[in-house]
């Protein structure tokens, strides 16, 4: 059984700006788009009512819809109580913006979740997620945590303790492979109750490292005097690839999504590569052939 999901594109991957990215996504054959908001011209405070209406109109005029918005909270996410008030305020404003623009989903990274549930950082993350979950639920929306910094099993364990129904999962199979070495097919079944959006991405893992070497983590003492961190930056620890060229077993992965009844978007995310426009076109064709 193959999925018939709509195909989306995270247009920041084009690296050409919002308006040109929208047109490229349309030309590539996407049904929907995702893009980053939260700062600059696309921050909630800078997007006036008329600017929001124009943005929604521009997207609709191209026959597109928004699959989700994306907000970056910094690599540490919700890990620190002292910075969480500002990040939670931003999260609330972005959820409100998402609803106004016509989507119920905002995706983000919340940081590396400690394995010790008694730790201060774990508690800070849980408190923040409880708060934003209840707010999102009140808006009939989701704050969807992107997979990657921890295994699917551990993320499920964390989510099971969160109040409300507003916290969900943005499932990125490549992140699971590249960062934790997890099996993204098994992970779909682990997290099936939480998946509301996915990133179609592929990648290869060369070596195992602590996830904190990959995601910015203030206070963490990097291994080997920062050597591992430099290897991460040099793409010697993992490498993102075009779809079908990495270690994500896409036929099995897409069947798993179909098996759990997932009907949301397969949104292409391309962060690397020298020719993202062609890579994204190829990814659309790859997913179309897989449906």
Wavefront OBJ file of the C-alpha trace (Angstrom):
o trace
v 0.000 0.000 0.000
v 1.530 3.296 -1.115
v 0.678 6.747 0.240
v -1.171 9.330 -1.856
v 0.050 12.222 0.263
v 0.410 15.715 -1.127
v 3.942 16.874 -1.846
v 5.250 20.050 -0.250
v 8.521 21.968 -0.437
v 10.362 23.806 2.340
v 11.165 26.751 0.104
v 14.035 28.110 2.213
v 16.023 25.281 0.637
v 16.051 27.170 -2.659
v 18.047 29.987 -1.003
v 16.439 32.602 -3.262
v 13.915 34.370 -1.029
v 10.226 33.844 -0.392
v 8.579 35.098 -3.569
v 10.933 33.375 -5.998
v 10.808 30.249 -3.845
v 7.025 30.153 -4.123
v 7.197 30.276 -7.905
v 9.890 27.596 -8.054
v 7.783 25.347 -5.835
v 4.822 25.791 -8.152
v 6.964 25.037 -11.199
v 8.335 21.908 -9.502
v 4.816 20.528 -9.071
v 4.314 20.976 -5.328
v 0.860 21.264 -3.795
v 2.057 23.067 -0.693
v 4.917 25.033 0.804
v 6.572 25.471 4.164
v 8.838 28.344 5.155
v 10.610 29.796 8.166
v 9.050 32.653 10.092
v 9.986 34.320 13.352
v 12.545 36.950 12.408
v 13.124 39.685 9.872
v 10.307 40.501 7.473
v 8.556 37.267 8.379
v 8.442 37.841 12.119
v 4.941 38.079 13.619
v 5.570 41.647 14.772
v 6.707 42.787 11.320
v 3.957 41.083 9.341
v 1.122 43.606 9.429
v -2.476 42.593 8.786
v -2.195 43.760 5.173
v 1.134 41.928 4.707
v -0.403 38.737 6.042
v -3.372 39.049 3.720
v -1.070 39.681 0.752
v 1.127 36.692 1.612
v -1.855 34.391 1.875
v -3.196 35.810 -1.392
v 0.120 35.336 -3.196
v 0.293 31.703 -2.124
v -3.333 31.028 -3.053
v -2.962 32.732 -6.438
v -0.310 30.159 -7.319
v -2.678 27.337 -6.419
v -0.567 26.453 -3.392
v -1.352 25.997 0.280
v 0.828 26.131 3.366
v 1.685 22.672 4.675
v 3.220 24.148 7.849
v 5.257 27.047 9.128
v 8.675 26.548 10.682
v 10.283 28.501 13.527
v 13.877 28.233 14.742
v 14.309 28.499 18.517
v 18.072 28.055 18.475
v 19.768 24.662 18.719
v 19.112 24.550 22.451
v 15.349 24.915 21.930
v 13.482 24.820 25.234
v 16.399 23.410 27.257
v 16.927 26.429 29.529
v 14.369 27.996 31.866
v 16.013 31.408 31.738
v 15.502 31.764 27.978
v 12.196 29.908 27.681
v 9.823 32.828 28.405
v 10.934 34.656 25.266
v 10.905 31.491 23.176
v 7.441 30.561 24.390
v 6.161 34.019 23.533
v 7.618 33.672 20.026
v 6.080 30.201 19.744
v 2.634 31.528 20.652
v 2.853 34.389 18.159
v 3.959 32.033 15.375
v 1.085 29.643 16.102
v -1.321 32.578 15.842
v 0.324 33.593 12.568
v 0.028 30.050 11.231
v -3.698 29.988 11.880
v -4.141 33.363 10.186
v -2.228 32.158 7.131
v -4.282 28.977 6.893
v -2.288 26.179 8.479
v -2.627 24.386 11.812
v 1.002 23.253 12.063
v 4.227 24.896 13.195
v 7.381 22.776 13.218
v 10.468 23.350 15.338
v 13.429 21.773 17.113
v 13.136 21.769 20.900
v 16.720 20.673 21.584
v 18.351 17.455 22.754
v 16.136 15.789 25.371
v 18.207 14.375 28.263
v 17.824 10.696 29.028
v 17.551 11.460 32.742
v 13.920 12.486 33.448
v 15.025 13.870 36.819
v 17.441 16.366 35.298
v 16.826 20.110 35.424
v 16.990 20.427 31.649
v 14.427 17.638 31.146
v 12.098 19.396 33.595
v 12.551 22.752 31.837
v 11.760 21.200 28.468
v 8.703 19.402 29.820
v 7.383 22.574 31.441
v 7.802 24.554 28.235
v 6.189 21.843 26.124
v 3.269 21.582 28.551
v 2.675 25.305 28.230
v 2.893 25.469 24.442
v 0.882 22.257 24.049
v -2.054 23.714 25.948
v -1.822 26.979 24.027
v -1.684 25.204 20.657
v -4.612 22.999 21.653
v -6.627 26.108 22.525
v -5.939 27.354 18.981
v -6.806 23.984 17.400
v -3.207 23.813 16.218
v 0.020 21.842 16.714
v 3.583 22.662 17.654
v 5.319 19.757 15.924
v 8.716 18.672 17.252
v 11.160 17.672 14.541
v 12.756 14.268 14.960
v 16.525 13.950 15.085
v 18.127 14.931 18.381
v 16.861 11.775 20.116
v 15.550 8.354 19.209
v 11.893 7.898 18.323
v 11.412 5.717 21.410
v 12.817 8.356 23.749
v 10.824 11.132 22.079
v 7.647 9.094 22.525
v 8.473 8.592 26.204
v 8.932 12.346 26.618
v 5.728 13.183 24.750
v 3.682 10.749 26.814
v 4.190 13.011 29.833
v 3.099 16.238 28.126
v -0.305 17.714 28.945
v -2.843 18.543 26.265
v -2.935 17.568 22.615
v -1.107 20.491 21.031
v 2.364 18.940 20.936
v 2.962 16.709 17.934
v 5.764 15.429 15.683
v 7.270 16.625 12.424
v 8.810 13.371 11.240
v 12.173 13.664 9.497
v 13.529 10.197 8.629
v 16.958 11.445 7.559
v 17.596 13.232 10.844
v 16.960 10.000 12.725
v 19.513 8.178 10.593
v 22.135 10.930 10.494
v 22.050 11.941 14.164
v 20.928 8.971 16.260
v 21.321 6.029 13.884
v 17.679 5.184 14.560
v 15.469 3.172 12.206
v 12.967 5.614 10.645
v 10.621 2.819 9.569
v 10.273 1.477 13.107
v 10.088 5.048 14.381
v 6.953 5.745 12.340
v 5.147 3.066 14.332
v 6.614 4.326 17.609
v 5.358 7.858 17.004
v 2.229 7.123 14.985
v -0.079 8.873 17.453
v 1.869 12.145 17.146
v 2.897 12.561 13.473
v 1.135 15.506 11.809
v 3.753 16.560 9.230
v 6.847 15.049 7.632
v 10.035 16.169 5.927
v 11.058 14.171 2.887
v 14.816 14.062 3.298
v 17.585 11.496 2.909
v 21.052 11.118 4.347
v 24.019 8.980 5.320
v 25.661 8.526 8.709
v 29.405 7.940 8.835
v 30.007 7.776 12.570
v 28.165 7.955 15.888
v 28.553 11.096 17.985
v 26.708 12.692 20.872
v 23.728 14.638 19.498
v 24.902 17.639 21.489
v 27.906 17.844 19.153
v 25.458 18.484 16.308
v 22.900 20.772 17.912
v 24.010 23.956 19.653
v 24.031 23.226 23.380
v 25.314 26.012 25.659
v 27.135 24.612 28.656
v 28.075 21.358 26.935
v 31.793 20.646 26.838
v 32.518 19.519 23.292
v 34.503 16.304 22.951
v 38.173 16.234 21.997
v 38.513 19.984 22.336
v 35.894 20.657 19.697
v 37.391 18.314 17.098
v 34.162 16.331 16.740
v 32.195 19.544 16.360
v 34.504 20.581 13.518
v 34.001 17.195 11.867
v 30.246 17.764 12.044
v 30.636 21.114 10.307
v 32.841 19.505 7.660
v 30.122 16.885 6.980
v 32.443 14.088 8.090
v 29.939 12.742 10.632
v 26.888 12.633 8.370
v 25.811 13.934 4.985
v 22.424 14.884 3.644
v 21.798 13.461 0.165
v 19.211 13.824 -2.601
v 16.185 11.581 -2.077
v 16.901 7.946 -2.863
v 20.676 8.301 -2.535
v 20.952 7.929 1.239
v 20.110 5.333 3.859
v 16.379 6.035 4.241
v 14.584 2.960 2.910
v 11.898 4.981 1.178
v 9.661 2.149 -0.093
v 9.415 0.731 3.433
v 9.201 4.174 5.013
v 6.340 5.308 2.783
v 4.514 2.022 3.365
v 4.874 2.563 7.113
v 3.276 6.014 6.806
v 0.443 4.482 4.807
v 0.044 1.679 7.341
v -0.497 4.121 10.217
v -2.996 6.116 8.161
v -0.879 9.244 7.791
v -2.567 11.561 5.298
v -0.488 14.724 5.723
v 2.244 16.256 3.629
v 5.544 14.850 2.420
v 7.436 18.147 2.492
v 10.805 18.115 0.746
v 13.640 19.645 2.753
v 16.969 20.194 1.023
v 19.606 21.817 3.231
v 22.787 20.901 1.372
v 23.969 20.437 -2.191
v 25.260 22.831 -4.834
v 22.130 22.746 -7.000
v 19.113 22.742 -4.681
v 16.655 23.686 -7.439
v 17.469 20.561 -9.450
v 17.679 18.397 -6.312
v 14.194 19.534 -5.280
v 12.764 18.895 -8.761
v 14.318 15.443 -8.624
v 12.813 14.884 -5.165
v 9.347 15.771 -6.455
v 9.740 13.278 -9.289
v 11.041 10.658 -6.854
v 8.013 11.026 -4.583
v 5.566 11.127 -7.486
v 7.000 7.850 -8.763
v 6.723 6.345 -5.287
v 3.011 7.068 -4.895
l 1 2 3 4 5 6 7 8 9 10 11 12 13 14 15 16 17 18 19 20 21 22 23 24 25 26 27 28 29 30 31 32 33 34 35 36 37 38 39 40 41 42 43 44 45 46 47 48 49 50 51 52 53 54 55 56 57 58 59 60 61 62 63 64 65 66 67 68 69 70 71 72 73 74 75 76 77 78 79 80 81 82 83 84 85 86 87 88 89 90 91 92 93 94 95 96 97 98 99 100 101 102 103 104 105 106 107 108 109 110 111 112 113 114 115 116 117 118 119 120 121 122 123 124 125 126 127 128 129 130 131 132 133 134 135 136 137 138 139 140 141 142 143 144 145 146 147 148 149 150 151 152 153 154 155 156 157 158 159 160 161 162 163 164 165 166 167 168 169 170 171 172 173 174 175 176 177 178 179 180 181 182 183 184 185 186 187 188 189 190 191 192 193 194 195 196 197 198 199 200 201 202 203 204 205 206 207 208 209 210 211 212 213 214 215 216 217 218 219 220 221 222 223 224 225 226 227 228 229 230 231 232 233 234 235 236 237 238 239 240 241 242 243 244 245 246 247 248 249 250 251 252 253 254 255 256 257 258 259 260 261 262 263 264 265 266 267 268 269 270 271 272 273 274 275 276 277 278 279 280 281 282 283 284 285 286 287 288 289 290 291
